[in-house]
Amino acid sequence: MAARVYNRSLVAVLTPVQRARVHRVEALIRVAAPVLDLVLFAGEQLSRVAGRNRIDPEPPRRAMGPASSRTPIGGPPERAA
């Protein structure tokens, strides 16, 4: 029986071309990050001005008669068979 090797890498080694591509993509992300942060900040401020993040509370439901006459949420009243 052959001996097992436990110190192998879990992923393949990158080739020089792949390593160069990774560095280019990471550099592009580093350059674009401040611009994207600015876009997110502007969008957040715009949504606050527009009032998009404010949700009005739902009015309380009132029972009109016995408990079986209540309507389920999102559907018509249940009918007794």
Secondary structure by P-SEA (a helix, b strand, c coil): cbbbbccccccccccaaaaaaaaaaaaaaaaaaaaaaaaaaaaaaaaaaacccccccccbbbbcccccccccccccccccc
